[in-house]
């Protein structure tokens, strides 16, 4: 029987201490739980709030524009749109400039839920920032923008 090859334990510890991806994912999951809980009374997740907010524009964006804003592939975006469309929070229409494309828009119900969600987001967002060292939230945003 052959021995399975494994990285030395110290290597695993070093990766755990230094891996940017791991630390960003852990922080993202923690923040997601906080916002998901806050949005629960509205039947929204933090991801759905972000998606609806990305549609809050004077002109309906196309799928590519939203997938770019959310750094999400189109297949994942399509899957995330379905429950919001079923709830009547957005509309999907054919793009007049490209019949193969789709335009996304908030419905009246979508605008209403977004208006109700915004104070929740502000309250939670402000609380999270207050819990961080002074100036670190803006520095973190700037640093993360360099990655994306």
C-alpha positions as CSV (number, residue, x, y, z in Angstrom):
1,X,0.0,0.0,0.0
2,X,1.5,3.4,-1.0
3,X,1.6,6.3,1.3
4,X,-0.5,9.3,0.4
5,X,1.6,12.4,-0.3
6,X,0.7,15.2,2.0
7,X,2.1,18.7,2.4
8,X,4.0,19.1,5.7
9,X,1.8,20.4,8.5
10,X,3.8,23.6,8.7
11,X,3.0,24.3,5.0
12,X,-0.7,24.0,5.8
13,X,-0.4,26.4,8.7
14,X,1.6,28.9,6.6
15,X,-1.1,28.7,3.9
16,X,-3.8,29.2,6.5
17,X,-2.0,32.3,7.9
18,X,-1.2,33.9,4.6
19,X,-3.7,32.9,1.9
20,X,-5.5,36.0,0.8
21,X,-8.3,34.0,-0.9
22,X,-9.0,32.1,2.3
23,X,-9.2,35.2,4.4
24,X,-11.3,37.1,1.9
25,X,-13.7,34.1,1.6
26,X,-14.0,33.8,5.4
27,X,-14.7,37.5,5.8
28,X,-17.2,37.4,2.9
29,X,-19.1,34.5,4.5
30,X,-19.2,36.2,7.9
31,X,-20.5,39.4,6.3
32,X,-23.0,37.5,4.2
33,X,-24.5,35.8,7.3
34,X,-24.9,39.2,9.0
35,X,-26.7,40.8,6.0
36,X,-28.7,37.6,5.1
37,X,-30.1,37.6,8.7
38,X,-30.9,41.4,8.4
39,X,-32.7,41.0,5.0
40,X,-34.6,37.8,6.1
41,X,-37.8,39.7,7.0
42,X,-37.9,41.0,3.4
43,X,-37.3,37.5,2.0
44,X,-34.0,38.6,0.5
45,X,-30.4,37.5,0.7
46,X,-27.4,39.8,0.5
47,X,-26.7,38.6,-3.0
48,X,-30.2,39.3,-4.1
49,X,-30.0,42.8,-2.6
50,X,-26.8,43.4,-4.5
51,X,-28.4,42.1,-7.7
52,X,-31.5,44.3,-7.3
53,X,-29.3,47.3,-6.4
54,X,-27.3,46.7,-9.6
55,X,-30.6,47.1,-11.6
56,X,-31.4,50.4,-10.0
57,X,-30.6,52.5,-13.1
58,X,-32.5,54.9,-15.3
59,X,-32.0,52.6,-18.3
60,X,-32.3,48.8,-18.1
61,X,-28.9,47.2,-18.3
62,X,-28.1,44.1,-20.3
63,X,-26.9,40.8,-18.8
64,X,-23.3,41.5,-19.6
65,X,-23.3,44.8,-17.7
66,X,-24.8,43.2,-14.6
67,X,-22.5,40.2,-14.7
68,X,-19.5,42.6,-15.0
69,X,-20.7,44.7,-12.0
70,X,-21.2,41.6,-9.9
71,X,-18.2,39.7,-11.2
72,X,-20.5,36.8,-11.9
73,X,-20.6,34.5,-14.9
74,X,-23.7,34.7,-17.0
75,X,-24.9,31.2,-16.1
76,X,-24.7,32.1,-12.4
77,X,-26.4,35.4,-13.0
78,X,-29.3,33.7,-14.9
79,X,-29.8,31.2,-12.0
80,X,-29.8,34.1,-9.5
81,X,-32.3,36.1,-11.5
82,X,-34.9,33.3,-11.6
83,X,-36.2,33.5,-8.0
84,X,-36.4,37.3,-8.2
85,X,-38.3,37.1,-11.5
86,X,-40.7,34.5,-10.0
87,X,-41.4,37.0,-7.1
88,X,-42.1,39.7,-9.6
89,X,-39.2,41.9,-8.5
90,X,-37.7,42.3,-11.9
91,X,-38.5,42.0,-15.6
92,X,-36.5,40.5,-18.4
93,X,-37.1,41.8,-21.9
94,X,-35.5,41.4,-25.3
95,X,-32.8,43.9,-26.1
96,X,-34.0,46.0,-29.0
97,X,-30.3,46.5,-30.2
98,X,-29.6,42.7,-30.1
99,X,-32.5,40.4,-30.3
100,X,-30.3,37.6,-28.7
101,X,-29.6,39.8,-25.6
102,X,-31.8,40.5,-22.6
103,X,-32.4,43.7,-20.6
104,X,-33.1,43.6,-16.9
105,X,-35.2,46.1,-15.0
106,X,-36.7,46.5,-11.5
107,X,-40.4,46.1,-11.4
108,X,-42.5,48.3,-9.1
109,X,-42.4,45.5,-6.5
110,X,-38.6,45.3,-6.9
111,X,-38.3,49.0,-6.4
112,X,-40.5,48.8,-3.3
113,X,-38.5,46.0,-1.7
114,X,-35.3,47.8,-2.5
115,X,-36.6,51.0,-0.8
116,X,-37.4,48.9,2.3
117,X,-34.1,47.1,2.2
118,X,-31.9,50.2,1.9
119,X,-32.4,51.4,5.6
120,X,-31.6,47.8,6.7
121,X,-28.4,47.8,4.6
122,X,-27.4,51.2,5.9
123,X,-27.9,50.2,9.6
124,X,-25.9,46.9,9.2
125,X,-23.3,48.4,7.0
126,X,-22.7,51.3,9.4
127,X,-22.5,48.9,12.4
128,X,-19.9,46.7,10.6
129,X,-17.8,49.8,9.7
130,X,-18.0,51.1,13.3
131,X,-16.6,47.8,14.5
132,X,-13.5,48.2,12.3
133,X,-10.5,50.3,13.1
134,X,-10.7,53.9,12.0
135,X,-10.0,54.3,8.3
136,X,-9.7,50.6,7.6
137,X,-13.0,50.2,5.8
138,X,-12.1,52.7,3.1
139,X,-8.6,51.2,2.8
140,X,-10.1,47.7,2.5
141,X,-12.5,48.8,-0.2
142,X,-9.6,50.5,-2.2
143,X,-7.4,47.4,-1.8
144,X,-10.1,45.0,-2.9
145,X,-10.9,47.2,-6.0
146,X,-7.3,46.7,-7.1
147,X,-7.9,42.9,-7.2
148,X,-11.1,43.2,-9.3
